[in-house]
Amino acid sequence: MIKTHGLTHINLAVRDLERSLRFYMQVFGVKEYYRDSESVQVLGPGPNDVIAFEKNDRKAGKSGGITHFGFRLVNPADIDSAVADVESAGGTLVRRGEFAPGFPFAYFNDPDGYEIEVWFE
């Protein structure tokens, strides 16, 4: 078994670097830490998370086999505010419900069409 610090980052092809940065800052509170002419990298929301946005109109929003990625809520009561934050930041609610009573989830699309799950377990 390879010892790691876990999944460290995800790289997303996006159409508009600034739009993606604003969306993820507003919804998840990420903080920019690196930028060049074709990419922006952010830290958060978890203490070891990195999300990289790479300008690529041709590949933006295409999953390539990954159907979604998720962020686990700290408090299940936050699901309504999470949905409101997503919608006010330009995301679109796809579906929501509960895996079991008290275990809510919501799936939404970010501005490029990537499906993101916010859930509590």
C-alpha positions as CSV (number, residue, x, y, z in Angstrom):
1,M,0.0,0.0,0.0
2,I,1.3,3.5,-0.9
3,K,1.2,5.9,2.0
4,T,-0.2,9.3,1.0
5,H,-1.9,12.4,2.5
6,G,-5.1,11.4,0.6
7,L,-6.5,12.9,-2.5
8,T,-4.7,16.2,-2.8
9,H,-6.2,18.0,-5.7
10,I,-8.5,18.0,-8.6
11,N,-7.9,19.9,-11.9
12,L,-10.9,21.3,-13.8
13,A,-10.9,22.5,-17.4
14,V,-12.9,25.8,-17.4
15,R,-14.1,28.4,-19.9
16,D,-13.5,31.4,-17.7
17,L,-10.9,31.4,-14.9
18,E,-12.3,34.5,-13.1
19,R,-15.9,33.1,-13.2
20,S,-14.8,29.8,-11.8
21,L,-12.6,31.5,-9.1
22,R,-15.6,33.7,-8.0
23,F,-18.0,30.7,-7.9
24,Y,-15.7,28.5,-5.7
25,M,-14.7,31.4,-3.5
26,Q,-18.3,32.4,-2.9
27,V,-19.6,28.8,-2.3
28,F,-16.7,27.1,-0.6
29,G,-14.5,30.0,0.6
30,V,-11.4,28.8,-1.3
31,K,-8.4,31.1,-1.4
32,E,-6.2,31.7,-4.5
33,Y,-2.6,30.8,-4.0
34,Y,-1.1,30.5,-7.5
35,R,-1.8,31.9,-10.9
36,D,-0.3,32.0,-14.4
37,S,-1.8,33.0,-17.8
38,E,-3.7,29.7,-18.2
39,S,-4.5,28.5,-14.7
40,V,-5.4,29.4,-11.1
41,Q,-5.0,27.2,-8.1
42,V,-6.9,27.6,-4.9
43,L,-6.6,26.2,-1.3
44,G,-9.6,24.8,0.6
45,P,-12.2,24.3,1.7
46,G,-10.5,21.4,3.6
47,P,-7.1,21.9,5.2
48,N,-5.3,19.9,2.5
49,D,-7.6,20.6,-0.6
50,V,-6.3,22.1,-3.8
51,I,-8.5,22.8,-6.8
52,A,-6.8,23.8,-10.0
53,F,-8.7,25.6,-12.8
54,E,-7.1,25.3,-16.2
55,K,-8.4,27.5,-19.1
56,N,-9.5,25.0,-21.8
57,D,-12.7,25.8,-23.7
58,R,-12.6,22.5,-25.6
59,K,-12.6,20.3,-22.5
60,A,-14.6,22.5,-20.0
61,G,-17.5,20.8,-18.4
62,K,-16.7,17.4,-19.8
63,S,-16.3,14.7,-17.1
64,G,-14.2,12.1,-18.9
65,G,-15.7,9.3,-16.7
66,I,-15.8,11.2,-13.4
67,T,-19.5,11.8,-12.8
68,H,-19.2,14.2,-9.8
69,F,-17.1,15.2,-6.9
70,G,-18.3,16.0,-3.4
71,F,-17.9,18.1,-0.3
72,R,-19.1,16.8,3.1
73,L,-21.1,19.2,5.3
74,V,-20.1,19.7,8.9
75,N,-23.8,20.2,9.9
76,P,-26.8,18.6,8.2
77,A,-28.8,21.7,8.9
78,D,-26.6,23.7,6.5
79,I,-28.0,22.0,3.4
80,D,-30.6,24.8,2.7
81,S,-27.9,27.6,3.0
82,A,-25.6,25.5,0.8
83,V,-28.2,25.3,-1.9
84,A,-28.9,29.0,-1.6
85,D,-25.1,29.8,-1.8
86,V,-24.7,27.7,-4.9
87,E,-27.6,29.3,-6.7
88,S,-26.6,32.9,-5.8
89,A,-23.1,32.1,-7.1
90,G,-24.4,31.0,-10.5
91,G,-24.7,27.2,-9.9
92,T,-27.8,25.2,-10.8
93,L,-29.5,22.7,-8.4
94,V,-29.8,19.3,-10.1
95,R,-31.5,17.3,-7.3
96,R,-31.7,17.1,-3.6
97,G,-33.0,14.7,-1.0
98,E,-31.9,12.5,1.9
99,F,-29.9,9.2,1.9
100,A,-31.7,8.5,5.1
101,P,-33.5,10.7,7.6
102,G,-31.1,13.4,8.8
103,F,-28.6,12.7,6.0
104,P,-29.3,15.3,3.3
105,F,-27.6,15.7,0.0
106,A,-27.8,18.1,-3.0
107,Y,-26.3,17.8,-6.4
108,F,-25.7,20.9,-8.5
109,N,-23.8,22.1,-11.6
110,D,-21.1,24.7,-11.3
111,P,-21.0,27.4,-14.1
112,D,-19.0,25.1,-16.4
113,G,-21.4,22.2,-15.9
114,Y,-19.4,20.0,-13.5
115,E,-21.6,18.2,-11.1
116,I,-20.8,18.7,-7.4
117,E,-22.4,16.9,-4.4
118,V,-22.8,18.6,-1.0
119,W,-23.9,16.0,1.6
120,F,-23.8,15.1,5.2
121,E,-22.9,11.7,6.7
